[in-house]
Amino acid sequence: MYLGDEAWPDLESYFESESLALVPLGSTEQHGPHLPEATDHLIAEAFAREAADRTGYLCTPTINVGVSGHHRQFHGTMWVDPPEFRQYMESLTRNLTSHGIDRVIYVNAHGGNISHLREVGARLRQDEVAYAIEWMWNDSIPDLVDDLFEQNGPHGGPKETAMIQYLEPELVHEDRLEEARDTGVPSVADADTVKHGSRTFYDAADNTENGVLGDQTDATADKGEQLFEAASDQLVQLCEWLAAQDFADLMPRDHV
């Protein structure tokens, strides 16, 4: 069920019987010369809607702009600063609880959001308001990602390229895949920005002149479909697990 498609009287029965919501999040940021700036939020929304369709759980509208200041040197990147992002996500989640939602899955497709969503979830749990957890699609299927690609990126690499080739093929500049590979770098290690154990980079531009890493020519729509189906299965199982838990068991343990 997609919340934005429903009239408010028709949502009453859902909130009476269910307490779980899927909140898709991504970013609007550069993904190299070959992928759209919408890459992350397109992927997140596709997963959330797929899981909602398969389970009947509620999917909210997508958060399209995230913590992306580290891509700011590239044209068109949009971002919010971390404190404002955390405040927004906490407020949004608390507002969902006013309708009876007490467990939330942040269906996330942007690495820059992860630590902030974890912080929000921890605060909500500590206040015993809601149990909110972050889910990142590629983290749910690491073995498959490694099997499909020699070098998966991470940013704008073959795994994200394959996903958009499958989900939104008309948005992929197929004629620029070799350019993306040849003018980027294979990995952070190849960028030589880790010095004596210190990560000396702060921005994507510190590592790669075109904004991306990996071998984009290793991506295909068929690989994207495999990734999407496998990760969707994981998200569905997570929904079913979370819905089956007693809320009290999800809350912090008492002091020893």
C-alpha positions in Angstrom: 0.0 0.0 0.0 1.4 3.4 -1.0 0.3 6.1 1.5 0.2 8.9 -1.1 -2.3 7.1 -3.3 -4.9 6.6 -0.5 -7.6 8.9 0.8 -7.5 9.3 4.6 -10.7 7.4 5.4 -9.3 4.4 3.5 -6.2 4.3 5.7 -8.1 3.8 8.9 -8.3 0.0 8.6 -4.6 -0.2 8.0 -3.7 1.7 11.1 -6.2 -0.3 13.2 -4.6 -3.6 12.2 -0.9 -2.9 11.4 1.9 -0.8 13.0 4.7 -1.1 10.4 5.8 1.4 7.8 8.4 1.5 5.1 10.1 4.8 4.5 12.3 5.0 1.4 15.3 7.3 1.4 18.0 8.1 -1.0 19.7 11.2 -2.4 19.8 13.6 -5.3 23.5 13.7 -6.1 26.0 13.1 -8.9 26.5 9.5 -10.0 29.1 10.0 -12.6 28.7 10.8 -16.3 26.5 7.8 -17.0 23.8 7.7 -14.3 21.0 10.1 -13.2 21.3 12.2 -10.0 18.1 10.4 -8.9 19.9 7.0 -8.8 19.7 6.4 -5.0 16.1 7.5 -4.4 14.9 5.6 -7.5 16.4 2.5 -6.1 15.1 3.0 -2.6 11.6 3.7 -3.8 11.6 0.6 -6.1 12.5 -1.6 -3.1 10.1 -0.1 -0.7 7.2 -0.3 -3.2 8.0 -3.8 -4.1 8.1 -4.9 -0.5 4.9 -3.1 0.2 3.2 -4.7 -2.8 4.3 -8.1 -1.7 3.5 -7.8 2.0 0.6 -5.2 2.2 2.6 -3.0 4.5 2.5 0.7 4.2 5.0 2.6 2.0 5.4 6.3 2.6 6.5 8.9 0.1 10.3 8.9 -0.7 12.8 11.2 1.0 14.7 12.3 -2.1 17.5 14.5 -0.6 19.9 13.2 2.0 23.3 13.8 3.5 25.3 14.4 0.3 27.6 17.4 1.0 30.6 15.2 0.1 29.4 15.4 -3.5 28.9 19.1 -3.6 31.6 19.9 -6.1 29.6 18.2 -8.9 26.9 20.1 -10.7 23.3 19.6 -9.4 24.0 17.7 -6.2 21.5 18.6 -3.5 22.0 18.0 0.2 21.0 18.8 3.7 23.4 19.1 6.6 23.5 16.1 9.0 21.8 17.8 12.0 18.9 19.0 9.9 18.6 15.6 8.3 18.5 13.8 11.6 15.9 16.3 13.0 13.7 15.9 10.0 13.8 12.1 10.1 13.1 12.0 13.8 10.2 14.4 13.4 8.8 12.5 10.5 9.0 9.2 12.3 7.5 10.6 15.5 4.6 11.9 13.4 4.0 8.5 12.0 3.6 7.2 15.5 0.6 9.5 16.0 -1.3 7.2 13.6 -0.3 4.0 15.4 3.0 3.1 13.7 5.5 1.9 16.2 8.1 0.2 13.9 9.7 1.6 10.8 12.1 0.3 8.2 14.2 3.1 6.6 14.6 1.6 3.1 17.9 3.4 2.3 20.0 3.5 -0.8 22.5 6.1 0.1 25.6 5.4 2.2 25.8 9.0 3.5 22.5 8.5 5.3 23.4 5.4 7.3 25.0 6.6 10.4 22.4 9.4 10.8 19.5 7.0 10.5 21.1 4.8 13.0 21.4 7.7 15.4 17.7 8.6 14.9 16.6 5.1 15.4 18.6 4.8 18.6 17.1 8.0 20.0 13.6 6.9 19.2 14.2 3.5 20.8 15.7 5.0 23.9 12.6 7.2 24.3 10.5 4.0 23.7 8.6 5.8 21.0 9.3 3.5 18.0 11.7 0.9 16.8 13.2 2.3 13.6 16.0 0.4 11.7 18.0 1.2 8.6 18.1 -1.3 5.7 20.6 -0.9 2.8 19.9 -3.1 -0.2 23.5 -4.1 -1.1 24.3 -4.9 2.6 21.5 -7.5 2.5 23.1 -9.5 -0.3 26.9 -9.0 0.0 27.9 -12.4 -1.4 25.8 -11.9 -4.5 27.3 -8.5 -5.1 30.8 -9.9 -4.8 29.9 -12.8 -7.1 28.5 -10.6 -9.9 31.2 -8.0 -10.0 35.0 -8.0 -10.0 35.0 -4.5 -8.5 31.7 -3.2 -7.3 32.5 0.5 -6.8 31.3 1.5 -4.4 29.8 4.8 -5.7 28.3 4.9 -9.2 29.9 1.5 -9.9 28.6 -1.5 -11.6 26.1 -2.5 -8.9 24.3 0.8 -9.0 24.6 1.0 -12.8 23.1 -2.5 -13.1 20.3 -1.6 -10.8 19.3 1.5 -12.9 19.8 -0.4 -16.2 17.1 -2.8 -14.8 14.8 -0.2 -13.2 15.1 2.8 -15.4 17.1 1.9 -18.5 16.2 5.1 -20.4 18.1 7.1 -17.8 21.4 5.3 -18.3 23.9 6.8 -20.8 25.1 3.5 -22.1 27.6 5.3 -24.5 29.4 6.7 -21.4 30.1 3.5 -19.5 33.7 3.3 -20.8 34.2 6.9 -20.1 33.0 6.4 -16.5 35.4 3.6 -16.0 38.4 5.1 -17.7 38.1 8.6 -16.1 37.3 7.3 -12.6 39.2 5.0 -10.3 38.6 1.3 -9.6 38.5 1.7 -5.8 39.3 3.9 -2.8 42.5 1.9 -2.4 43.5 2.9 -6.0 42.8 6.5 -5.2 45.7 6.4 -2.7 44.0 8.6 -0.2 44.4 6.3 2.8 47.7 7.3 4.3 49.3 5.3 7.2 45.8 4.1 8.3 44.2 7.5 8.0 41.3 8.3 5.6 42.6 11.6 4.3 39.7 12.2 2.0 36.5 14.0 2.9 34.8 14.5 -0.5 34.1 12.3 -3.5 36.2 14.7 -5.6 39.2 13.9 -3.4 39.1 10.3 -4.7 37.8 10.6 -8.2 37.7 13.3 -10.8 34.5 12.1 -12.4 32.7 11.2 -9.2 32.6 7.4 -9.4 34.5 4.3 -8.8 34.6 0.8 -10.2 34.1 -0.8 -13.7 30.8 0.4 -15.0 31.1 -1.8 -18.2 30.7 -4.9 -16.0 27.0 -3.9 -15.4 24.0 -5.4 -17.2 20.2 -5.2 -16.7 20.2 -8.9 -16.1 22.6 -8.5 -13.2 20.4 -5.6 -11.9 17.4 -7.9 -12.0 19.2 -10.5 -10.0 20.2 -7.9 -7.4 16.7 -6.5 -7.2 15.0 -9.8 -6.7 17.4 -11.1 -4.1 17.5 -7.9 -2.0 13.7 -7.6 -2.3 13.4 -11.1 -0.8 15.6 -10.0 2.1 13.5 -6.9 2.7 10.2 -8.8 2.7 11.7 -11.2 5.2 12.8 -8.3 7.4 9.3 -6.9 7.2 7.7 -10.1 8.3 10.3 -10.6 11.1 9.7 -7.1 12.5 6.0 -7.3 12.3 6.0 -10.5 14.3 8.0 -9.1 17.2 6.4 -7.9 20.5 7.0 -4.2 20.8 8.3 -4.6 24.4 10.9 -7.0 23.2 12.2 -4.4 20.7 12.8 -1.8 23.5 16.0 -1.3 25.5 16.7 -3.8 28.2 16.5 -2.8 31.8 19.6 -1.8 33.7 21.5 -4.8 35.0 
